[in-house]
Amino acid sequence: MADIRDRYDALVIGGGIAGMQAALDLGEQGFEVLLVERTPSIGGVMVGLNKVFPTLDCSSCICTPRMAESAHHPRIRLQTYTEVRHVEALGTGFRVELDCKPRYLDEETCIGCDECELACPIEVPHEFDYGLGARRAIYIPHGNAIPQKAVLDVEHCIFCGKCERVCPTNCLDFTAESRTVHVDVGAVIVATGFEILPMGTKPEYGGRLPNVMNPMAMERIQSSNGPYGRVLRPADGKIPRSIAYIQCAGSRDRSIGVPYCSRVCCMYALKQALLLRHYIHDVDVTLYYMDIRAFGKGYEQFYRRAVAEGVKVVKGKVARVTEAENFDLLLRVELLDEGGRVDEHRYDLVVLSQGLIPAWHADGIIDIEEDADGFVHTPEIKLNPSFTTMPGVFVGGVAAGPKDIPDAIVEAGEAAMAAANYLKRFRWRSRTPAAAVAV
């Protein structure tokens, strides 16, 4: 891949849906953008989802066109498998230190043919499928990955040389090393997204049990390109006939340091439950909830549709999840609508509606403040929702707090406009006007 230039108009940290939207909006205004993503492919969480609520549109059908547009835009430089190590204010701009991790191959000559992956004898759990599927020690991240280039996992590679022997372009380089790059930019947009609260945070919910799943893993097994090709439970490959969702399993709980509502958990659980009713027609799906928060346009109607199509919603607090024989699961529940009566129910599969937590922290990297919950602090949230505590640094998407996909896209657009205004105010340009027009 061509070397990174030493100067850009803006740096966007994070290649998920918000980061791509911010980069595209800036690029369309004529600004030169460096889009940095720490994983080997852009797309973020959204590219791994099955469908989106409330329309049930294909998630990849929405996300992959933006991925392709970001990769081919003449004013966006895409830099994957790279981490931002430090951002320092430099006059009206910033000096950025990047750590470019090696893929152990020449990205210019790799054609993404997949021959190396097919030849590799080592299999390890695949992060994209949340450990349910497998990948090789050298692999292309997933079918929709951009760039469609392989990456070598040296931690699991045994250096047998089989991938090197089958490579048609001889692009592998086992001696490659990470490199540090310094870049000057005029503005920074933080769009680092979120992670799901780790399983096992609440041990009473049985997060270590094989048939207790996190919601992102359920997204993958519901997807047509998922690890199983159909909905099966992980422990034994059985088609589940009874499934329970436990709401607020990682939100609204001060005991685990997540006192806030993650906003999307009710809706993604309802979406998955409704799709389960479509995929397995005789399945019993029950949501145990404290409150149903259907906050967006069409969300209340979607909730009513899910109930009308057979999804059961029960107001109750789950006290614990234990394993019974044959990997089944027992839920002990306090039924709030029945005077607090305690009951036990048996299910084939349990999904924990885990909350959203920040995927990245600014501490030691960039001098912006974070709120007590770890999300980026926005001091002018009503008038300038993308402003941070550092002039020239803006935030978009879930990096500023939990939200759904439409809100993340809108806020990313606002961050791009705020960054554009900042760049124009200080007349920052990465190139001379003539050169910029000629691109």
N, C-alpha and C positions, 0 to 999 in steps of 0.2 A: 504494500500500500504506500502511496505517496506520503512523504514526510508532512508532519503537521506544520503549518505556517506559524510564525512567531507572534502573530497579531490577528485578532478577530474583533468584530464589533461586540458580540455577546457570547457568553458561555451558558449553556443549559445543562444542568446536572441532573441526569436521569432520563432514560429513553423509553419511559412508559407512555401511556396515552396523553398525559398532561405535558410531559416534556416534548413529545413530538409535535403536539399542537402549538406550543409556544415557539418552537424552532421554526415551524412552517409559517406561522403568522409573521415572525420577524423576517424570515427569508423572502416572503412575498412583498415585504416593504423595502426590499433592497439591501438588507443588512446581512453581513457575513456572520454565520453562526457556527460555533463549535458545539456539537451535541455529544456529550460524554455519557457512556453507559458502563457500569462496572461488570456486567455479565457479558457473555459472548454474543448476545443478540439483543436487539431492541424489541419492544413490544410489551415489556413489563408483565404485570399480572394479567392484564386483559386478554392477551393473546392465548393464555391457557384456559380461559373460561369457556364454558359450553354455550350458553345463551345469556342474553341480558334481559333484565326485567324493566318495564312490565310488558314489553312487546314480544318477548321471546325470539327476537332476531338473533341470528348467528353472530357470536362475538367476534370471531375471526374475520367475518365478512365486513365488519366495521373497522377492525383494527389493522388488518394487513394492508389495505390500500394506503393508510397513513404511514405504515412502515415503509412501503415501497416508495412513496412520495418523498419521505424524509431521506431515504438513502440515495435517491436520484436527483434531488433538488440541487441546482448548480450553486446555490449560496449556503448550503449546509454541509459541513464536514462532519461525517459520522465517525466517532472514535469509540469502538466497543472494547470490552475487556480492559477497561482503564478506570482507575480511581483517582479522584481529586484528593490530593494530599494536603494542599494548603492554598488559601486565597488571601492575598495581602493587598490592602488598599495602596494604590500608587497614584497620587494626584487625584484626578477625577476617574481614573480607571483602576484596574486590578492586575497584579502579577499572580499567575496561577501555576502551581506545580502539579504535574500529572505523573502518575505511575502507570506506564503502559506495560501490561503483563504479556508475556510471550504466548502465542498459540503453538509455538514450536514448528512453524511452517511459514512459507512465504505466501502471504495473503494475495499478492499480485498473481502468482501462478497457480494457486489452488483453484480448482474448477468446481469444487463441491460435488464430486462424482460419487462419493460414499464408498469407494473401493477400500480405503484404509479401514473404515469402520467395519465393513463386512469381513475383513481379514483378521481383525483383532480378536484374540482368544479370551480376553478378560471382560467380564461383565460385572458391573457395580450398580447399585440402586440409582435410578434417574431422578435428579432434582426436579425436573420439569413435571414429572408425574408424582411428586411428593413421596418418592420411595416405593411406589407401587409397581412401577415398570423398571426396566433395566436399560442401561446403555453400555457402550464399550469404553475402554480406556482412551481411545481416540474416537471422536464423535462429532457430528453436526448437532447443535443443541436441540432442534426439533424440525419438523417438516416445514414450518412457516418461518424459520429463522432468517433474519437479515442482519449481517451478511450470511449467505449460505456457504460458510467456510467451516472447516473442521477445527477442532481444538484438542490438544493432547493433555490429558490429565496425568501429570508426571507422578502424582502420589500413588496411582494404581498401575502405571505402566511398568512392564517387566522388561522392556527394551529388547524384545525378541526379534525386531526388525521386519516382521511380516508386513506391517503397514508400509514401510519404506519400499519393500520389494514390489508391491502392487501399485504404487502411486504412478500414474501415467505421466505426470509432469515433474517428478522428482523434487517436489516442493518442501519435503520435510527437512527440518533442521533441529536436531536434538541438542545443539549447543546454544540455542537462542537464550537470551537473558532479558529480564525486564529492563526498561530504560526510563529515565526521568526526563521529562520535557517541561520547559517553562514557556508560558504563553501570556501575552498581554491582551486583556479584553476591556471593553468599556463598560459592560454591565453583566450581571450574573442573575440567572433565574434558577432557583432551587425547586426541582420537581422530582424529589427522590422517592415519593410514593409511600407504601406501607408494607408491613408484614402481618401475618396472622399470629396472635398470641401463641407461644409454643404449647404443644400438647403436654400434659402432665403438670401444668401450672396449678390446676385444681385437682389434686390426686383423688379426691372423693368421686370424681366423674370418670375414673378409669381410663385416663388418657393413654396409658401404656398397654391397654388391652388391644388385641389385634382387630377386633370388630367395633372399636370405638374410633371414629374417623374425624378428621378435621374437614371443614367445608370445602377447602381447596382440593383436597383429595377426592371428595365427592364430585366436584366439577370435572375432574379428569376422568373418572370412571363413567360419567354420564356422556362424555364427549365421544364423537365418532372416531377420533384419532387417539383415544385414550389407551391405557395399558391393557385393558381387557376386551375392548370392543363391545361390551355390554355391561350392565350393572350386575356385579357379583360382589360378595363380601370377601374381604382379603384373607381371612383365616383358612377357609376351606373351599373357596370357589362356588359356594352355594348361592343360588338366586334368593335374595332376601324377600320374605313375604310379610314381614312386619318391621317397620323402621320408626325410630323415635328421634326427634330433634329436641335438643335442650337449648333453649334460648338464654341469652345473657350468661353463657358459660365462660366468657372472658371479658365481660363488660359490666359496668355499674357495680363494681366490687372493690371497695377500698382495701380489702385484705390482700389483694394481689397487685395493688397500685394502679388499677384501671377504674377510677370512679366514674368515668364518663360513658355515655351511650355511644356506640360505634355507628349508629344510624342505619347502616345497610343490612345488619344481621337478620332482622325480621323479614326483609324483602328477599334476600338471597335464599333464606330457608324456605319461604313460601314458593319461590321459583323452583328450587330443587324438588320440593315435595310434589308440586304440580306435575313436573316432568317425570318424576318417579311413577306417578299415577298413569302417565301416558306410556311409559316404557314397560311397566309391569302391571298389567291391568287389574290383577287381584290383590295388589299390595295394600297393606294397611299402613298409612303414614300419619303419625301424631306429632304435633308440636306442643311442647310444654313451655308456657310463656308466663311472664309477669305482666307485660304490656305489649300489645302489637302497635308498632310505630310505623304506620304507612304514611310517610310525610310528603311524598312528591306527587307530581301530576300523574293521574291514572293509577296511583298505588292502592288507594282504597278500593277501587273497582277490581284491581288484580287480587287483592286479599279476598274479596267476596267471591270472585271467580274460583279461586283455589278451594274455598270452603264448599262452594256449590258442586265442584267436581270431585269431592270425596276426601279432601284433606281435613283431618280432625285437628281442632285447636282446643287445648285444654289449659285453663288457667291454673297453674300449679307450680310448686317449687320442688325440683328434684334434689333430694338429699344426698343420694349416692348411687353409683352404678357398680355392680359386681358381676363377676362372670359365673354363669351356671354351666351345666354339662353341655357338651357339643358346641362350645364357644358361644352359646346364647348369652344374653345379658339381662340382668334383673335391675329394674329401676324402682327405687323407693321414693314415692312422691307424696307431697302434701297437697291435696286437692283444695284449692282456695275457694272455689265455687261451691264446695260441699262442706263448708264449715271447718275446714282444716283437717278433714279426715285423711289419715295416712294409709296408703295402699301400695301394693307392689304389682308391677306389670313386667311381662317377659317379652323381649324383642330379639329379632335376628341381628339387628344392626342399630347402632346409635351414632348420630352425628352431633358434634358439639358446635354450636354457633359461636365460634371464637371471635373475639373482638379484634379491632385494628390497632396496631401500635406503629410508631415511626420506624421506617426502614433504615434511617440514617440520622446521625447526630452531628451538629455543627461544632461541638466542643473540640478545640485544638485545630480545626480546619479553617473555619471562617468566623469572624467576630460578630455573630448575630445572636440574639437572645432566643431562648426556647421557653415555652410555658412549662408549668409544673408537670404536665402530661407528656412532655418530650417533643411535642409538635412545635414548629416554628412560630414564634410570637409575632403577631400582626397588630401593631399599636394603633393603626388607623383603620380598623376592620370595617367600619361603616362607610367611610368615604373612599379609602384606598385599600381594599382588601388584600392586595398583593405586596404592600409595603412591609419591609422588615425594619429592624432597628438600625440598619446600616444603609446609608444612601447608596443607590446603585445596585443593591441586592434585593431581588424580588422573589416571591414564592408563589407557586401554583399547585393546584391539585391537593392530594391527600397529605402532602408534606406539611400543610398548614392545619390539618385536622380532618377527621373522618368525613367522607362525603361520597355520593354516588358518582357514576361515570359522567352523566350530563353536567353536574355541577363542577366536576374536576376539569372538564374541557372548557367550560365557560370561564372559570377562574384562571386557567392557563392562558386563555386569550387576553384576559385583563392584564395578566402579568407581562405578556408580550407587548401590549400597548403601553404600559407604564415604562417598560425598559426602552421602548422606541422613543418615547417622549424624553427620557433621561439622556439618551444618546444624542438626540437632536439639540437638547438644551446645551450640552457641552461640546457640540460639534465633533463628536468622536467618529472617526471613520477608520476602518482597517486598511483601506486603500485610498488612493486619490480618487476623486469623483469620476475622472475619465476611465480609470481602470475598472472601477465598480460597474460602470455602464457597459463596458466591453465584455463582461463575464457572460 
